[in-house]
């Protein structure tokens, strides 16, 4: 029996380490595990697209975000969707 416990010890230490890291992340920002893509990605880019269109510009690329890509080429932002 002690041999089995000795073999399971690294697994237990790894699980304890994961628990400590996740507890630290939750302690720093309790909303970390509850944010989704709509809040983190789509809403801010929606604001960038809206602001550009209100200024009368077409949102080719945004310098206000760290996206680094072409907003007008990415279909997930729906620039060409009339609805």
Secondary structure, DSSP 8 states (H G I E B T S, - for coil): -HHHHHHHHHHHHHHHHHHHHHHHHHHH-TTGGG--HIIIIIHHHHHHHHHHHHTT---S--SSSS--S-TTT-GGG-TT---
